[in-house]
Amino acid sequence: MTQILVAYGTTEGHTGTIAAFVADVLREQGHEVTVADVEALETIPDTCAAVILAGSVHVGKHDAQVVDFAAANLEALTSRASAFVSVSLALVGDTAEAQKYVQDFETASGWSPEQVSLVAGALLYTQYGFAKRQLMRGIAASKRGALSTDTGQDHVYTDWDAVRRFAEDFAAQVAAAA
Ligand SMILES: Cc1cc2nc3c(=O)[nH]c(=O)nc-3n(C[C@H](O)[C@H](O)[C@H](O)COP(=O)(O)O)c2cc1C
């Protein structure tokens, strides 16, 4: 059994949901898992043999706390099995843009993860305040049908089967290396 840390940053909560889902899959595969918001975590504990770091994109950039966490823990990230999960809505129809966010994250943090998983996020209209709901509706409208403009409900674009496959592959690599 290997101890794995799933660290995440979130603004509206969806990356926390993804982190919890990844953790459940890793546990199903027999690993011991700690899930933690980077806000409450300064360092990567020595007891963790592998780390998954997840962060979402807002206004063209990954969560600054996730960037700072990666920059502050470069040595720990590069000396263990590790992966970065990038959550964005660009992935719905514009993979090149989603990849560009990761390149910018690598430049900003100094961390070039060996493994990157691009994950589509969510439009949580019912949970946004008025201004954010209008902003996101406008952005969705400009995407020519890729994103819903129905603000009466939330829209989750995450491909949970793909996230499960990523977590299962990571679990298998960690088990093989143990
Ligand atoms: C105010 C706001 C700005 C956003 N800006 C971007 C963006 O520039 N590019 C993008 O791909 N997704 C953008 N998103 C989509 C988020 O990445 C997506 O909603 C994600 O699920 C948020 O994760 P979180 O709930 O963990 O914060 C934005 C979302 C909000 C609410």
The ligand as an SDF file (V2000), in Angstrom:
LIG
                    3D

 31 33  0  0  0  0  0  0  0  0999 V2000
  -15.3460   33.6520  -13.1940 C   0  0  0  0  0  0  0  0  0  0  0  0
  -14.8770   32.4440  -13.9530 C   0  0  0  0  0  0  0  0  0  0  0  0
  -13.8740   32.5750  -14.8960 C   0  0  0  0  0  0  0  0  0  0  0  0
  -13.4410   31.4540  -15.6230 C   0  0  0  0  0  0  0  0  0  0  0  0
  -12.4640   31.6000  -16.5650 N   0  0  0  0  0  0  0  0  0  0  0  0
  -12.0970   30.5270  -17.3130 C   0  0  0  0  0  0  0  0  0  0  0  0
  -11.1190   30.6720  -18.3370 C   0  0  0  0  0  0  0  0  0  0  0  0
  -10.5320   31.7360  -18.5470 O   0  0  0  0  0  0  0  0  0  0  0  0
  -10.8240   29.5790  -19.0880 N   0  0  0  0  0  0  0  0  0  0  0  0
  -11.4310   28.3630  -18.8810 C   0  0  0  0  0  0  0  0  0  0  0  0
  -11.1370   27.4230  -19.6000 O   0  0  0  0  0  0  0  0  0  0  0  0
  -12.3470   28.1930  -17.8970 N   0  0  0  0  0  0  0  0  0  0  0  0
  -12.6930   29.2470  -17.1210 C   0  0  0  0  0  0  0  0  0  0  0  0
  -13.6210   29.1010  -16.1300 N   0  0  0  0  0  0  0  0  0  0  0  0
  -14.1940   27.7740  -15.9030 C   0  0  0  0  0  0  0  0  0  0  0  0
  -13.6310   27.0740  -14.6640 C   0  0  0  0  0  0  0  0  0  0  0  0
  -12.3280   26.5830  -14.9170 O   0  0  0  0  0  0  0  0  0  0  0  0
  -14.5810   25.9240  -14.3140 C   0  0  0  0  0  0  0  0  0  0  0  0
  -15.8220   26.4810  -13.9330 O   0  0  0  0  0  0  0  0  0  0  0  0
  -14.0580   25.0440  -13.2080 C   0  0  0  0  0  0  0  0  0  0  0  0
  -14.9700   23.9660  -13.0340 O   0  0  0  0  0  0  0  0  0  0  0  0
  -13.8670   25.8120  -11.8990 C   0  0  0  0  0  0  0  0  0  0  0  0
  -13.3120   24.9580  -10.9390 O   0  0  0  0  0  0  0  0  0  0  0  0
  -13.5050   25.2370   -9.3670 P   0  0  0  0  0  0  0  0  0  0  0  0
  -14.9920   25.0620   -9.0780 O   0  0  0  0  0  0  0  0  0  0  0  0
  -12.7050   24.1940   -8.7110 O   0  0  0  0  0  0  0  0  0  0  0  0
  -13.0320   26.6070   -9.0900 O   0  0  0  0  0  0  0  0  0  0  0  0
  -14.0450   30.1830  -15.3920 C   0  0  0  0  0  0  0  0  0  0  0  0
  -15.0600   30.0710  -14.4240 C   0  0  0  0  0  0  0  0  0  0  0  0
  -15.4710   31.1800  -13.7110 C   0  0  0  0  0  0  0  0  0  0  0  0
  -16.5690   31.0250  -12.7100 C   0  0  0  0  0  0  0  0  0  0  0  0
  1  2  1  0
  2  3  1  0
  2 30  2  0
  3  4  2  0
  4  5  1  0
  4 28  1  0
  5  6  2  0
  6  7  1  0
  6 13  1  0
  7  8  2  0
  7  9  1  0
  9 10  1  0
 10 11  2  0
 10 12  1  0
 12 13  2  0
 13 14  1  0
 14 15  1  0
 14 28  1  0
 15 16  1  0
 16 17  1  0
 16 18  1  0
 18 19  1  0
 18 20  1  0
 20 21  1  0
 20 22  1  0
 22 23  1  0
 23 24  1  0
 24 25  2  0
 24 26  1  0
 24 27  1  0
 28 29  2  0
 29 30  1  0
 30 31  1  0
M  END
$$$$
